[in-house]
């Protein structure tokens, strides 16, 4: 169940140890995103939420958000996606790449086209950043650029 579902049902309870992130919102680490994915089973919403905060994060804040090793989510695609996102952002921002992104379980055996729309496969093949592509994830770079 996603955050909006919890709010709509009146079941949302904010964490007591909320630390304001850039822009006044709560900055979620990739480790926290992994916990969320393990609970709700949906990787893209959590990763998109993480990417939403990246443009508002300083380099030091982003380095801290990707540093901690996320626990396995129970979803191989999600585990690989988290590592690919961390590696890509570290490369783009010139940050140290965390060691955990090189773990074998962070790579897929088969290609995963994130979009189910067949017409977008050629676009994904051409425009996926290398950090994702080498893990078997095909998701165009503009999907990683959020506002």
Secondary structure, DSSP 8 states (H G I E B T S, - for coil): --HHHHHHTT-----TT--B-GGGSB---HHHHHHHHHHH--HHHHHHHHHHHHTTS-HHHHHHHHHS-----S-HHHHHHHHHHHHHHHHHHT----GGGG-GGGS-SS-EESS--GGGHHHHHHHB-HHHHTTTEE-BGGGG---
